[in-house]
Amino acid sequence: MTEKKSTSLDTSILYRCNQKYYDRLLAEYELGYTQMLLLFQIYEAEGIPMNELAVSGSFDKGTITKSVQRLEQLGYLSVENSESDKRSKLLFTTEKARKIIPGLYLEKQRWFNYLMSDLSEDEKTEFLTLFDKVLKKAVAYNETHFEETGVKIYGLQKTTCLDYPGHLAATVFTGGCNYRCPFCHNRSLVFLEEADQEISESDVLEYLSKRSGVLDGVALTGGEPLLQPGLKNFIKAIKGMGLKVKLDTNGSSYTKLKELVEEGLVDYVAMDIKNSLGKYSKTIGIENFNTENVEKCVEYLKSDVVDYEFRTTTVEEFHEASDFEEIGKWLKGAKRYYLQNFEDHGNCIVSGLHPRQPEELKQYLEIVKPYIKEAGIRGVGE
């Protein structure tokens, strides 16, 4: 499996390495890394109010209160009431702290120089500039408590005749999924890599608007589109162009699916049936998975509230004939059901999985046919 870089994990590793370095350094002073940083801030602005200290370092108030109490107990800090605001606490370093802080500055510089030692001066300047931009973005996000309301899009197939059968469509790939199916060939849409390029919602809508006279519709897939908080508004914009909408879903979000259907925002639903109910957890990679929503979605779609199909991707390691007997009984009376064989495109969550043989798919098809009005095979082995 190709190694993927994770900025979140890398940041955590750097933080922990940083902490280990300072933990060894500060042990003799009974200080922790965060306490050292607070001492630096107070030393550089003697008399700084406690609440300002929290804001300047993006610390929560609980962390600041505990750290200040500890520093005061150790004799590194004195706390005084503000004369202008009796509720405000002013912080000052003590002589004990001032004796060790210059040496700690030297150690901080030594560690920084070590980390930067393989960079040229230009690279160091560029790194610090970019790091400052990223940091300011993170701080601004947390200060505004910004809430995501849009749709995260990581792929756009501009024209397809396959994803929305019977229609010339564009396919929009949303990011994020609550399943971890080992055979999923869209690994990057499940474990979103920070470096993956997101396509702006406005760019996608602009393209669809320009092609609305040519395209019949849009297929929304993923990932799991129903996880997107702004999906309804996104679909409304698409429908406003006169385009049909096909939704691919794993059936885990019954309430959201029902809401979209009842508001007339979806023209066709393709729901994945991962396996027989008894093997669902293993097949989707989640232990003790509760299939209640999946079962409710199946019954809801079987009531013909919207045009729909069910489908199963067959994998040698997960499916056998008895599973399709169970699936057939479960879906009994359904309008459409299709089998599609697993294909390894090299980007699966788990490597080394195998498709079923064409004759096996035909056997499975014969098992489910008595229960379902229209059943067939798509793709390999068709």
C-alpha positions as CSV (number, residue, x, y, z in Angstrom):
1,M,0.0,0.0,0.0
2,T,1.3,3.4,-1.0
3,E,2.3,5.5,2.1
4,K,0.0,8.5,2.5
5,K,1.1,11.7,4.2
6,S,-1.1,13.0,6.9
7,T,-0.5,16.6,8.0
8,S,-2.6,16.0,11.2
9,L,-0.5,13.0,12.2
10,D,2.8,14.7,11.2
11,T,1.8,17.8,13.3
12,S,1.1,15.5,16.3
13,I,4.4,13.7,15.9
14,L,6.3,17.0,15.8
15,Y,4.4,18.2,18.9
16,R,5.3,15.0,20.8
17,C,8.9,15.1,19.8
18,N,9.0,18.8,20.9
19,Q,7.4,17.9,24.2
20,K,9.8,15.0,24.9
21,Y,12.8,17.3,24.3
22,Y,11.5,19.8,26.7
23,D,10.3,17.3,29.3
24,R,13.9,16.0,29.7
25,L,15.2,19.6,29.8
26,L,12.7,20.9,32.3
27,A,12.5,17.9,34.7
28,E,15.0,19.4,37.1
29,Y,12.9,22.5,37.4
30,E,9.6,20.5,37.9
31,L,8.2,22.4,34.9
32,G,6.2,21.2,32.0
33,Y,6.4,22.4,28.3
34,T,3.2,24.5,28.5
35,Q,4.3,26.0,31.8
36,M,7.6,27.1,30.2
37,L,5.8,28.8,27.4
38,L,3.6,30.7,29.8
39,L,6.7,31.8,31.8
40,F,8.2,33.1,28.5
41,Q,5.0,35.1,27.8
42,I,4.9,36.6,31.3
43,Y,8.6,37.3,31.3
44,E,8.2,39.3,28.1
45,A,5.2,41.2,29.3
46,E,5.5,41.5,33.1
47,G,2.1,42.2,34.6
48,I,0.1,40.6,31.8
49,P,-3.5,39.9,32.8
50,M,-4.3,36.2,33.1
51,N,-7.2,36.4,30.6
52,E,-4.9,38.1,28.0
53,L,-2.4,35.3,28.5
54,A,-5.1,32.8,27.6
55,V,-6.0,34.7,24.4
56,S,-2.4,35.3,23.2
57,G,-1.5,31.6,23.4
58,S,-5.0,30.2,22.4
59,F,-5.2,28.4,25.7
60,D,-8.5,27.5,27.4
61,K,-9.1,29.2,30.7
62,G,-9.0,25.9,32.6
63,T,-5.5,25.2,31.4
64,I,-4.3,28.7,32.3
65,T,-5.8,28.6,35.8
66,K,-4.2,25.2,36.6
67,S,-0.8,26.2,35.2
68,V,-0.7,29.5,36.9
69,Q,-1.6,27.9,40.2
70,R,1.2,25.3,39.7
71,L,3.8,28.0,38.8
72,E,2.8,30.0,41.8
73,Q,3.2,26.9,44.1
74,L,6.7,26.3,42.7
75,G,7.7,29.9,43.3
76,Y,8.1,30.9,39.7
77,L,5.2,33.3,39.6
78,S,3.4,35.9,41.7
79,V,-0.2,36.9,41.2
80,E,-1.5,40.4,42.0
81,N,-5.0,42.0,41.8
82,S,-5.3,44.7,39.2
83,E,-6.0,48.1,40.8
84,S,-8.1,49.2,37.8
85,D,-10.1,46.0,37.6
86,K,-10.4,44.0,40.8
87,R,-11.6,40.9,38.8
88,S,-8.4,40.9,36.7
89,K,-5.3,39.0,37.9
90,L,-1.9,40.3,36.9
91,L,1.1,37.9,36.5
92,F,4.7,38.5,37.3
93,T,7.8,36.3,37.2
94,T,9.8,35.8,40.5
95,E,13.5,36.0,41.0
96,K,13.6,32.2,41.0
97,A,12.1,32.2,37.5
98,R,14.3,35.0,36.2
99,K,17.4,33.0,37.1
100,I,16.5,30.0,34.8
101,I,14.6,31.7,32.0
102,P,17.7,33.0,30.1
103,G,19.1,29.5,30.0
104,L,15.8,28.2,28.8
105,Y,15.8,30.7,25.9
106,L,19.2,29.3,24.9
107,E,17.9,25.8,24.9
108,K,14.8,26.8,22.9
109,Q,17.1,28.4,20.3
110,R,19.4,25.3,20.2
111,W,16.4,23.1,19.5
112,F,15.0,25.4,16.8
113,N,18.4,25.5,15.1
114,Y,18.6,21.7,15.1
115,L,15.2,21.4,13.5
116,M,16.1,24.0,10.8
117,S,19.7,22.7,10.3
118,D,18.9,21.0,6.9
119,L,17.2,24.0,5.5
120,S,18.9,26.9,3.6
121,E,18.3,30.4,4.8
122,D,15.8,30.9,2.0
123,E,14.0,27.7,2.8
124,K,13.9,28.6,6.5
125,T,12.4,32.0,5.7
126,E,9.8,30.5,3.3
127,F,8.9,27.8,5.9
128,L,8.4,30.4,8.7
129,T,6.3,32.6,6.4
130,L,4.1,29.7,5.3
131,F,3.8,28.4,8.8
132,D,2.7,31.8,10.0
133,K,-0.1,31.9,7.4
134,V,-1.3,28.5,8.4
135,L,-1.3,29.3,12.1
136,K,-3.2,32.6,11.5
137,K,-5.8,30.6,9.5
138,A,-6.2,28.1,12.3
139,V,-6.5,30.7,15.0
140,A,-9.1,32.7,13.0
141,Y,-11.2,29.5,12.4
142,N,-11.4,28.8,16.1
143,E,-12.0,32.4,17.1
144,T,-15.0,32.7,14.7
145,H,-16.3,29.1,15.5
146,F,-17.1,28.8,11.8
147,E,-19.5,26.1,11.0
148,E,-19.2,24.1,7.7
149,T,-22.4,24.3,5.7
150,G,-21.3,23.5,2.2
151,V,-20.5,20.4,0.3
152,K,-16.9,19.0,0.2
153,I,-16.2,17.9,-3.3
154,Y,-13.1,16.0,-4.3
155,G,-13.9,14.8,-7.8
156,L,-15.9,15.8,-10.9
157,Q,-16.4,13.5,-13.9
158,K,-17.8,16.0,-16.4
159,T,-19.6,13.5,-18.6
160,T,-20.7,9.9,-18.1
161,C,-23.4,7.6,-19.5
162,L,-22.7,4.9,-16.9
163,D,-23.2,6.5,-13.5
164,Y,-26.8,7.5,-14.2
165,P,-28.2,4.8,-16.5
166,G,-30.3,6.2,-19.3
167,H,-29.0,9.7,-18.9
168,L,-26.0,11.8,-19.9
169,A,-24.8,13.1,-16.6
170,A,-21.9,14.6,-14.6
171,T,-20.7,12.8,-11.5
172,V,-19.8,14.7,-8.4
173,F,-17.7,12.9,-5.8
174,T,-18.1,14.1,-2.2
175,G,-15.6,13.5,0.5
176,G,-16.0,11.5,3.7
177,C,-17.7,8.2,4.6
178,N,-18.9,6.6,7.8
179,Y,-18.1,3.1,6.4
180,R,-14.6,1.5,6.0
181,C,-15.4,-1.2,3.5
182,P,-12.1,-3.1,2.9
183,F,-12.8,-3.3,-0.8
184,C,-13.7,0.3,-1.3
185,H,-11.8,1.7,-4.3
186,N,-12.2,5.3,-3.2
187,R,-9.9,5.1,-0.2
188,S,-8.9,8.7,-0.6
189,L,-12.6,9.8,-0.2
190,V,-12.9,7.8,3.0
191,F,-9.6,8.7,4.7
192,L,-9.4,12.3,3.4
193,E,-5.8,13.3,2.9
194,E,-5.1,16.9,3.8
195,A,-3.1,17.4,0.5
196,D,-6.0,16.2,-1.7
197,Q,-7.3,19.1,-3.7
198,E,-10.9,20.1,-3.0
199,I,-13.0,21.4,-5.8
200,S,-15.0,24.4,-4.9
201,E,-18.8,24.1,-4.8
202,S,-19.2,27.3,-6.9
203,D,-16.9,26.0,-9.6
204,V,-18.9,22.8,-9.9
205,L,-22.2,24.7,-10.0
206,E,-20.7,27.0,-12.6
207,Y,-19.7,24.1,-14.8
208,L,-23.1,22.4,-14.4
209,S,-24.9,25.7,-15.3
210,K,-22.9,26.0,-18.5
211,R,-23.7,22.4,-19.5
212,S,-27.3,22.3,-18.3
213,G,-28.5,22.4,-21.9
214,V,-26.5,19.2,-22.7
215,L,-26.6,17.2,-19.5
216,D,-29.7,15.4,-18.3
217,G,-28.6,15.1,-14.7
218,V,-26.0,14.8,-12.0
219,A,-25.0,11.7,-10.1
220,L,-24.0,12.4,-6.5
221,T,-21.6,9.8,-5.1
222,G,-18.7,9.6,-2.7
223,G,-17.8,8.8,0.0
224,E,-21.3,9.1,1.5
225,P,-23.1,12.3,0.1
226,L,-25.7,12.3,2.9
227,L,-22.9,13.2,5.4
228,Q,-22.6,16.7,3.7
229,P,-24.3,19.4,5.8
230,G,-25.0,21.5,2.8
231,L,-26.2,18.8,0.5
232,K,-29.8,20.0,0.4
233,N,-28.9,23.5,-0.8
234,F,-26.4,22.1,-3.3
235,I,-29.1,19.8,-4.8
236,K,-31.6,22.7,-4.9
237,A,-29.1,24.7,-7.0
238,I,-28.7,21.7,-9.4
239,K,-32.5,21.2,-9.6
240,G,-32.9,24.9,-10.3
241,M,-30.9,24.3,-13.6
242,G,-33.5,21.8,-14.7
243,L,-31.2,18.8,-14.1
244,K,-32.2,15.5,-12.6
245,V,-30.4,14.2,-9.5
246,K,-29.3,10.6,-8.8
247,L,-28.1,9.9,-5.3
248,D,-25.7,7.1,-4.4
249,T,-25.9,6.2,-0.7
250,N,-25.0,3.4,1.8
251,G,-28.3,3.8,3.5
252,S,-27.0,4.8,6.9
253,S,-28.8,8.1,7.0
254,Y,-32.5,7.3,6.9
255,T,-33.8,10.6,8.1
256,K,-31.8,12.7,5.6
257,L,-32.7,10.4,2.7
258,K,-36.4,10.6,3.6
259,E,-36.2,14.4,3.8
260,L,-34.6,14.8,0.4
261,V,-37.1,12.4,-1.2
262,E,-40.1,14.0,0.4
263,E,-39.0,17.5,-0.8
264,G,-38.7,16.2,-4.4
265,L,-35.0,16.9,-4.5
266,V,-33.9,13.4,-5.7
267,D,-35.1,11.6,-8.8
268,Y,-33.3,8.3,-8.4
269,V,-31.6,6.5,-5.5
270,A,-29.0,3.8,-5.8
271,M,-28.5,2.2,-2.4
272,D,-25.6,-0.2,-1.7
273,I,-26.5,-3.5,0.0
274,K,-23.1,-4.5,1.4
275,N,-24.0,-8.0,2.4
276,S,-26.5,-10.1,4.3
277,L,-27.5,-8.4,7.6
278,G,-25.5,-10.9,9.6
279,K,-22.3,-10.0,7.8
280,Y,-22.8,-6.3,7.6
281,S,-20.3,-5.3,10.3
282,K,-17.5,-7.4,8.8
283,T,-18.2,-6.2,5.3
284,I,-18.2,-2.5,6.1
285,G,-15.2,-2.7,8.5
286,I,-17.1,-1.5,11.6
287,E,-17.6,-3.8,14.6
288,N,-21.1,-4.2,16.1
289,F,-22.7,-2.0,13.4
290,N,-26.4,-1.2,14.0
291,T,-28.2,-1.9,10.7
292,E,-31.5,-0.2,11.8
293,N,-31.1,2.8,9.5
294,V,-30.1,0.5,6.6
295,E,-33.2,-1.6,7.1
296,K,-35.4,1.4,7.3
297,C,-34.0,2.8,4.1
298,V,-34.6,-0.5,2.3
299,E,-38.3,-0.6,3.4
300,Y,-38.7,3.1,2.6
301,L,-37.4,2.7,-1.0
302,K,-39.4,-0.5,-1.5
303,S,-42.5,1.6,-0.9
304,D,-41.8,3.2,-4.3
305,V,-41.6,6.8,-3.0
306,V,-38.9,7.4,-5.6
307,D,-37.3,5.5,-8.4
308,Y,-34.5,3.4,-7.1
309,E,-32.2,0.4,-7.3
310,F,-30.3,-1.8,-4.8
311,R,-26.8,-3.1,-5.7
312,T,-24.1,-5.3,-4.2
313,T,-20.4,-5.4,-5.0
314,T,-19.3,-9.0,-4.8
315,V,-15.9,-9.9,-3.2
316,E,-14.5,-13.4,-2.8
317,E,-13.4,-12.8,0.8
318,F,-16.8,-11.5,1.9
319,H,-19.6,-13.0,-0.2
320,E,-20.9,-16.5,-0.8
321,A,-24.1,-18.1,-2.2
322,S,-25.9,-18.2,1.2
323,D,-25.5,-14.5,1.6
324,F,-27.5,-13.9,-1.6
325,E,-30.3,-16.2,-0.4
326,E,-30.5,-13.9,2.7
327,I,-30.3,-10.7,0.6
328,G,-33.0,-12.0,-1.7
329,K,-35.4,-12.7,1.2
330,W,-34.6,-9.3,2.7
331,L,-35.2,-7.3,-0.5
332,K,-38.2,-9.4,-1.6
333,G,-40.5,-7.3,-3.8
334,A,-37.8,-4.7,-4.6
335,K,-38.0,-3.1,-8.0
336,R,-34.3,-3.5,-9.1
337,Y,-31.2,-5.2,-7.8
338,Y,-27.8,-5.4,-9.5
339,L,-24.6,-7.4,-8.8
340,Q,-21.3,-5.8,-9.7
341,N,-18.0,-7.5,-9.4
342,F,-15.2,-6.1,-7.3
343,E,-12.3,-4.5,-9.3
344,D,-9.0,-3.7,-7.7
345,H,-7.8,-0.3,-9.0
346,G,-4.9,-0.2,-6.6
347,N,-6.5,2.3,-4.2
348,C,-8.5,0.0,-2.0
349,I,-8.6,0.3,1.8
350,V,-7.3,-3.3,2.1
351,S,-5.1,-4.8,-0.6
352,G,-5.1,-8.4,-1.8
353,L,-8.9,-8.9,-2.2
354,H,-10.3,-10.7,-5.2
355,P,-13.4,-10.6,-7.4
356,R,-15.8,-13.5,-7.9
357,Q,-15.7,-15.5,-11.1
358,P,-18.3,-14.7,-13.7
359,E,-20.0,-18.0,-13.3
360,E,-20.4,-17.3,-9.5
361,L,-22.1,-14.0,-10.2
362,K,-24.5,-15.8,-12.5
363,Q,-25.2,-18.3,-9.7
364,Y,-25.9,-15.5,-7.3
365,L,-28.2,-13.8,-9.8
366,E,-30.2,-16.9,-10.1
367,I,-30.6,-17.1,-6.3
368,V,-32.0,-13.5,-6.0
369,K,-34.1,-13.5,-9.2
370,P,-37.2,-15.2,-7.6
371,Y,-37.4,-12.4,-5.0
372,I,-36.8,-9.3,-7.1
373,K,-38.7,-7.9,-10.1
374,E,-35.6,-6.9,-12.1
375,A,-32.2,-8.3,-11.3
376,G,-29.0,-8.2,-13.3
377,I,-25.2,-8.1,-13.4
378,R,-23.2,-4.9,-14.2
379,G,-19.6,-4.6,-15.2
380,V,-17.2,-7.5,-15.1
381,G,-18.9,-10.8,-15.8
382,E,-22.0,-9.2,-17.3
